[in-house]
Amino acid sequence: MENTGVLRVGIVGAGGIAPPHIEGWLTLGADVSILRRTDADLLAAQHGLRIVDGLDALIDRVDVVDIISPTPTHPDVARAAFTSGRHVVCEKPLATTASDAREMIDAARAAGVRLFPAHVVRYFEGYRMLHERIPEVGTLTELTFRRTVAAPDAAWFYAEDAGGGLIRDLMIHDLDQALWLAGSVVEVSATQDPPAVGGQVTPPVSAHVTLTHANGAMSHLRADWLEPGTPFRSQVEVAGAGADGILRFDTDAEPEDDAPYRAQLADFVEAIRTGRDARVTPEDGLAAVALVDAAYASLAARRPVTF
Protein backbone atom coordinates (compact mmCIF):
# COMPACT_ATOMS: atom_id res chain seq x y z
CA MET A 1 0.00 0.00 0.00
CA GLU A 2 1.36 3.41 -0.85
CA ASN A 3 1.98 5.67 2.13
CA THR A 4 -0.10 8.57 0.78
CA GLY A 5 -2.28 8.93 3.86
CA VAL A 6 -5.42 8.07 1.90
CA LEU A 7 -6.26 4.49 1.01
CA ARG A 8 -7.30 4.12 -2.62
CA VAL A 9 -9.86 1.39 -3.24
CA GLY A 10 -11.22 0.05 -6.53
CA ILE A 11 -14.61 -1.67 -6.55
CA VAL A 12 -15.25 -4.40 -9.13
CA GLY A 13 -18.96 -5.22 -9.17
CA ALA A 14 -22.19 -3.29 -8.74
CA GLY A 15 -24.68 -5.79 -7.33
CA GLY A 16 -26.72 -5.79 -4.15
CA ILE A 17 -23.70 -6.17 -1.87
CA ALA A 18 -22.03 -3.05 -3.30
CA PRO A 19 -23.63 -0.34 -1.08
CA PRO A 20 -22.42 -1.70 2.30
CA HIS A 21 -18.92 -2.20 0.90
CA ILE A 22 -18.84 1.30 -0.59
CA GLU A 23 -20.26 2.93 2.54
CA GLY A 24 -17.80 1.01 4.69
CA TRP A 25 -14.81 2.20 2.68
CA LEU A 26 -16.05 5.79 2.64
CA THR A 27 -16.53 5.70 6.43
CA LEU A 28 -12.88 4.65 6.70
CA GLY A 29 -11.88 7.70 4.65
CA ALA A 30 -10.89 5.79 1.51
CA ASP A 31 -10.78 7.30 -1.99
CA VAL A 32 -13.14 4.92 -3.80
CA SER A 33 -13.36 4.25 -7.54
CA ILE A 34 -15.65 1.79 -9.30
CA LEU A 35 -15.24 -0.14 -12.54
CA ARG A 36 -17.75 0.96 -15.17
CA ARG A 37 -20.43 -1.69 -15.68
CA THR A 38 -24.20 -2.07 -15.35
CA ASP A 39 -25.52 -0.06 -12.38
CA ALA A 40 -22.10 1.46 -11.64
CA ASP A 41 -23.25 4.91 -12.84
CA LEU A 42 -26.09 4.90 -10.32
CA LEU A 43 -23.81 3.84 -7.47
CA ALA A 44 -21.23 6.45 -8.46
CA ALA A 45 -23.86 9.18 -8.46
CA GLN A 46 -25.28 8.07 -5.11
CA HIS A 47 -21.93 7.87 -3.33
CA GLY A 48 -19.75 10.35 -5.20
CA LEU A 49 -17.43 7.74 -6.69
CA ARG A 50 -15.05 8.00 -9.61
CA ILE A 51 -15.96 5.69 -12.52
CA VAL A 52 -13.03 4.04 -14.30
CA ASP A 53 -13.17 2.37 -17.71
CA GLY A 54 -11.30 -0.91 -17.85
CA LEU A 55 -9.98 -3.23 -15.16
CA ASP A 56 -6.32 -2.45 -15.82
CA ALA A 57 -6.93 1.28 -15.45
CA LEU A 58 -8.79 0.72 -12.19
CA ILE A 59 -6.03 -1.47 -10.78
CA ASP A 60 -3.39 1.09 -11.79
CA ARG A 61 -4.92 3.84 -9.65
CA VAL A 62 -5.67 1.92 -6.41
CA ASP A 63 -4.01 0.19 -3.46
CA VAL A 64 -6.77 -2.35 -2.79
CA VAL A 65 -9.13 -4.07 -5.22
CA ASP A 66 -12.49 -5.03 -3.69
CA ILE A 67 -14.07 -7.84 -5.74
CA ILE A 68 -17.85 -8.04 -5.34
CA SER A 69 -18.64 -9.31 -8.83
CA PRO A 70 -20.19 -12.76 -9.56
CA THR A 71 -18.22 -15.67 -8.11
CA PRO A 72 -16.89 -17.08 -11.43
CA THR A 73 -15.09 -13.78 -12.11
CA HIS A 74 -13.16 -13.71 -8.83
CA PRO A 75 -9.99 -15.61 -9.83
CA ASP A 76 -9.27 -13.62 -13.01
CA VAL A 77 -9.84 -10.24 -11.35
CA ALA A 78 -7.74 -11.26 -8.35
CA ARG A 79 -4.87 -12.50 -10.50
CA ALA A 80 -4.81 -9.20 -12.40
CA ALA A 81 -4.66 -7.31 -9.12
CA PHE A 82 -1.92 -9.53 -7.69
CA THR A 83 0.18 -9.16 -10.85
CA SER A 84 0.16 -5.39 -10.26
CA GLY A 85 1.02 -5.76 -6.59
CA ARG A 86 -2.42 -4.86 -5.25
CA HIS A 87 -4.10 -6.25 -2.15
CA VAL A 88 -7.50 -7.89 -2.70
CA VAL A 89 -10.70 -8.02 -0.69
CA CYS A 90 -12.92 -10.73 -2.20
CA GLU A 91 -16.55 -11.40 -1.40
CA LYS A 92 -17.45 -14.92 -0.38
CA PRO A 93 -17.03 -17.45 -1.78
CA LEU A 94 -13.45 -16.90 -2.85
CA ALA A 95 -14.04 -18.99 -5.96
CA THR A 96 -16.32 -21.59 -7.49
CA THR A 97 -14.02 -24.46 -6.49
CA ALA A 98 -11.43 -25.10 -3.80
CA SER A 99 -8.74 -25.59 -6.43
CA ASP A 100 -9.39 -22.10 -7.83
CA ALA A 101 -9.39 -20.66 -4.31
CA ARG A 102 -6.05 -22.37 -3.59
CA GLU A 103 -4.57 -20.85 -6.76
CA MET A 104 -5.73 -17.39 -5.65
CA ILE A 105 -4.07 -17.81 -2.27
CA ASP A 106 -0.84 -19.04 -3.85
CA ALA A 107 -0.83 -16.17 -6.36
CA ALA A 108 -1.26 -13.57 -3.60
CA ARG A 109 1.62 -15.03 -1.59
CA ALA A 110 3.86 -15.21 -4.65
CA ALA A 111 3.15 -11.52 -5.32
CA GLY A 112 3.74 -10.53 -1.70
CA VAL A 113 0.28 -9.03 -1.24
CA ARG A 114 -2.75 -9.80 0.95
CA LEU A 115 -5.97 -11.64 0.12
CA PHE A 116 -8.95 -11.10 2.44
CA PRO A 117 -12.05 -13.31 2.07
CA ALA A 118 -15.08 -11.19 3.00
CA HIS A 119 -16.93 -13.57 5.34
CA VAL A 120 -18.84 -10.77 7.03
CA VAL A 121 -20.75 -12.98 9.48
CA ARG A 122 -17.58 -13.25 11.59
CA TYR A 123 -17.98 -9.52 12.20
CA PHE A 124 -21.58 -9.61 13.42
CA GLU A 125 -21.37 -8.73 17.10
CA GLY A 126 -23.75 -11.54 18.11
CA TYR A 127 -21.74 -14.20 16.28
CA ARG A 128 -18.45 -12.82 17.61
CA MET A 129 -19.73 -12.97 21.18
CA LEU A 130 -21.07 -16.48 20.65
CA HIS A 131 -17.64 -17.57 19.39
CA GLU A 132 -16.01 -16.11 22.49
CA ARG A 133 -18.47 -17.93 24.77
CA ILE A 134 -17.96 -21.42 23.29
CA PRO A 135 -15.87 -22.55 26.32
CA GLU A 136 -18.92 -21.94 28.54
CA VAL A 137 -20.87 -24.85 27.04
CA GLY A 138 -18.18 -27.46 27.59
CA THR A 139 -17.60 -30.23 25.05
CA LEU A 140 -19.51 -29.33 21.88
CA THR A 141 -22.20 -31.82 20.90
CA GLU A 142 -24.55 -30.21 18.35
CA LEU A 143 -24.80 -26.99 16.36
CA THR A 144 -27.90 -25.92 14.41
CA PHE A 145 -27.92 -23.17 11.79
CA ARG A 146 -30.82 -21.68 9.80
CA ARG A 147 -30.50 -18.93 7.15
CA THR A 148 -33.50 -17.63 5.20
CA VAL A 149 -33.79 -14.85 2.63
CA ALA A 150 -35.74 -13.90 -0.49
CA ALA A 151 -34.34 -15.54 -3.62
CA PRO A 152 -31.93 -13.22 -5.49
CA ASP A 153 -32.82 -11.47 -8.74
CA ALA A 154 -29.79 -12.18 -10.94
CA ALA A 155 -30.03 -15.38 -13.00
CA TRP A 156 -26.42 -16.46 -12.41
CA PHE A 157 -27.18 -17.28 -8.77
CA TYR A 158 -29.26 -20.26 -9.91
CA ALA A 159 -26.60 -21.87 -12.11
CA GLU A 160 -24.80 -24.40 -9.88
CA ASP A 161 -22.45 -25.35 -12.71
CA ALA A 162 -21.49 -21.71 -13.31
CA GLY A 163 -20.65 -20.52 -9.83
CA GLY A 164 -24.11 -20.11 -8.33
CA GLY A 165 -26.24 -22.34 -6.15
CA LEU A 166 -27.95 -22.07 -2.77
CA ILE A 167 -25.23 -23.89 -0.82
CA ARG A 168 -22.38 -22.03 -2.52
CA ASP A 169 -23.88 -18.56 -2.25
CA LEU A 170 -26.04 -18.51 0.90
CA MET A 171 -25.20 -21.49 3.11
CA ILE A 172 -21.47 -20.82 2.83
CA HIS A 173 -21.92 -18.21 5.59
CA ASP A 174 -22.97 -20.92 8.03
CA LEU A 175 -20.47 -23.45 6.72
CA ASP A 176 -17.80 -20.92 7.66
CA GLN A 177 -19.45 -20.41 11.05
CA ALA A 178 -19.54 -24.16 11.70
CA LEU A 179 -15.80 -24.33 11.03
CA TRP A 180 -15.13 -21.26 13.20
CA LEU A 181 -17.18 -22.56 16.12
CA ALA A 182 -16.59 -26.32 16.02
CA GLY A 183 -13.42 -26.87 13.99
CA SER A 184 -12.48 -29.19 11.15
CA VAL A 185 -14.90 -31.57 9.44
CA VAL A 186 -14.52 -35.26 8.54
CA GLU A 187 -17.85 -36.03 6.83
CA VAL A 188 -20.42 -34.04 4.83
CA SER A 189 -23.96 -35.05 3.85
CA ALA A 190 -26.25 -32.82 1.77
CA THR A 191 -29.79 -32.78 0.37
CA GLN A 192 -31.69 -30.14 -1.59
CA ASP A 193 -35.41 -29.73 -2.28
CA PRO A 194 -36.18 -29.37 -5.08
CA PRO A 195 -32.99 -30.74 -6.62
CA ALA A 196 -31.26 -28.84 -9.40
CA VAL A 197 -32.27 -29.82 -12.93
CA GLY A 198 -29.55 -29.53 -15.54
CA GLY A 199 -27.46 -27.60 -13.05
CA GLN A 200 -30.22 -25.01 -12.52
CA VAL A 201 -31.90 -24.28 -9.19
CA THR A 202 -35.54 -23.19 -9.10
CA PRO A 203 -36.76 -21.25 -6.05
CA PRO A 204 -38.29 -21.59 -3.59
CA VAL A 205 -35.58 -24.04 -2.62
CA SER A 206 -34.11 -25.39 0.61
CA ALA A 207 -30.82 -27.16 1.28
CA HIS A 208 -29.81 -29.22 4.30
CA VAL A 209 -26.21 -30.12 5.15
CA THR A 210 -24.96 -32.22 8.05
CA LEU A 211 -21.32 -31.94 9.11
CA THR A 212 -19.47 -34.38 11.34
CA HIS A 213 -16.63 -32.52 13.02
CA ALA A 214 -13.31 -34.08 13.95
CA ASN A 215 -14.08 -33.43 17.63
CA GLY A 216 -17.31 -35.47 17.38
CA ALA A 217 -19.74 -32.53 17.27
CA MET A 218 -22.48 -32.48 14.63
CA SER A 219 -23.59 -29.38 12.73
CA HIS A 220 -27.00 -29.25 11.04
CA LEU A 221 -27.42 -26.46 8.51
CA ARG A 222 -30.47 -25.30 6.57
CA ALA A 223 -30.62 -22.51 3.99
CA ASP A 224 -33.68 -21.25 2.11
CA TRP A 225 -34.22 -19.04 -0.94
CA LEU A 226 -37.88 -18.13 -0.66
CA GLU A 227 -40.52 -15.86 -2.17
CA PRO A 228 -39.89 -12.16 -2.92
CA GLY A 229 -40.31 -10.07 0.20
CA THR A 230 -39.13 -12.79 2.57
CA PRO A 231 -37.16 -11.01 5.30
CA PHE A 232 -33.59 -12.03 5.99
CA ARG A 233 -33.10 -14.07 9.12
CA SER A 234 -30.17 -16.07 10.50
CA GLN A 235 -30.25 -18.24 13.60
CA VAL A 236 -27.75 -20.47 15.40
CA GLU A 237 -27.89 -22.70 18.45
CA VAL A 238 -24.80 -24.30 19.99
CA ALA A 239 -25.18 -27.16 22.47
CA GLY A 240 -22.52 -28.65 24.71
CA ALA A 241 -22.15 -31.04 27.60
CA GLY A 242 -21.38 -28.38 30.22
CA ALA A 243 -23.68 -26.99 32.87
CA ASP A 244 -24.39 -23.90 30.76
CA GLY A 245 -24.94 -26.12 27.77
CA ILE A 246 -26.76 -23.97 25.16
CA LEU A 247 -25.91 -20.72 23.39
CA ARG A 248 -28.25 -19.04 20.90
CA PHE A 249 -28.18 -16.12 18.52
CA ASP A 250 -30.89 -14.76 16.20
CA THR A 251 -30.43 -11.78 13.87
CA ASP A 252 -34.00 -10.75 14.67
CA ALA A 253 -32.62 -9.75 18.07
CA GLU A 254 -29.78 -7.64 16.60
CA PRO A 255 -30.49 -4.32 14.81
CA GLU A 256 -29.84 -4.66 11.08
CA ASP A 257 -27.21 -2.19 9.87
CA ASP A 258 -23.91 -2.00 8.01
CA ALA A 259 -21.70 -2.06 11.11
CA PRO A 260 -20.37 -5.59 10.39
CA TYR A 261 -19.21 -4.50 6.93
CA ARG A 262 -17.41 -1.48 8.36
CA ALA A 263 -15.81 -3.65 11.05
CA GLN A 264 -14.72 -6.18 8.45
CA LEU A 265 -13.05 -3.61 6.20
CA ALA A 266 -11.44 -1.86 9.17
CA ASP A 267 -9.96 -5.19 10.25
CA PHE A 268 -8.55 -5.76 6.75
CA VAL A 269 -7.00 -2.28 6.65
CA GLU A 270 -5.40 -2.75 10.06
CA ALA A 271 -4.08 -6.16 8.99
CA ILE A 272 -2.40 -4.55 5.97
CA ARG A 273 -0.97 -1.76 8.13
CA THR A 274 0.43 -4.05 10.83
CA GLY A 275 1.09 -7.27 8.93
CA ARG A 276 -1.05 -9.31 11.35
CA ASP A 277 -3.75 -11.80 10.34
CA ALA A 278 -7.29 -10.56 9.90
CA ARG A 279 -10.12 -12.26 11.78
CA VAL A 280 -10.76 -14.30 8.62
CA THR A 281 -7.72 -15.67 6.79
CA PRO A 282 -7.26 -16.88 3.21
CA GLU A 283 -7.20 -20.44 4.56
CA ASP A 284 -10.58 -19.83 6.22
CA GLY A 285 -11.98 -18.81 2.86
CA LEU A 286 -10.49 -21.90 1.24
CA ALA A 287 -11.88 -24.21 3.93
CA ALA A 288 -15.40 -22.87 3.38
CA VAL A 289 -15.18 -23.42 -0.38
CA ALA A 290 -13.86 -26.94 0.19
CA LEU A 291 -16.94 -27.71 2.31
CA VAL A 292 -19.13 -26.39 -0.50
CA ASP A 293 -17.35 -28.72 -2.93
CA ALA A 294 -17.98 -31.63 -0.56
CA ALA A 295 -21.66 -30.73 -0.17
CA TYR A 296 -22.21 -30.70 -3.93
CA ALA A 297 -20.29 -33.99 -4.22
CA SER A 298 -22.70 -35.42 -1.64
CA LEU A 299 -25.70 -34.13 -3.60
CA ALA A 300 -24.36 -35.76 -6.77
CA ALA A 301 -23.56 -39.08 -5.08
CA ARG A 302 -26.70 -39.07 -2.88
CA ARG A 303 -24.66 -40.17 0.09
CA PRO A 304 -22.30 -38.71 2.70
CA VAL A 305 -18.77 -38.00 1.56
CA THR A 306 -15.57 -38.14 3.58
CA PHE A 307 -13.98 -34.73 3.88
Secondary structure, DSSP 8 states (H G I E B T S, - for coil): ---SSS-EEEEE--STTHHHHHHHHHHTT-EEEEE--TTHHHHHHHHT-EEESSHHHHHHT-SEEEE-S-GGGHHHHHHHHHHTT-EEEEESSS-SSHHHHHHHHHHHHHHT--EEEE-GGGGSHHHHHHHHHGGGG-SEEEEEEEEEEE--SSGGGGBGGGT--HIIIIIHHHHHHHHHHH--EEEEEEEEES--BTTB--SSEEEEEEEEETTS-EEEEEEEEESTT---EEEEEEEESSSS-EEEEEGGGS--SSHHHHHHHHHHHHHHHH----SS-HHHHHHHHHHHHHHHHHHHHTS-EE-
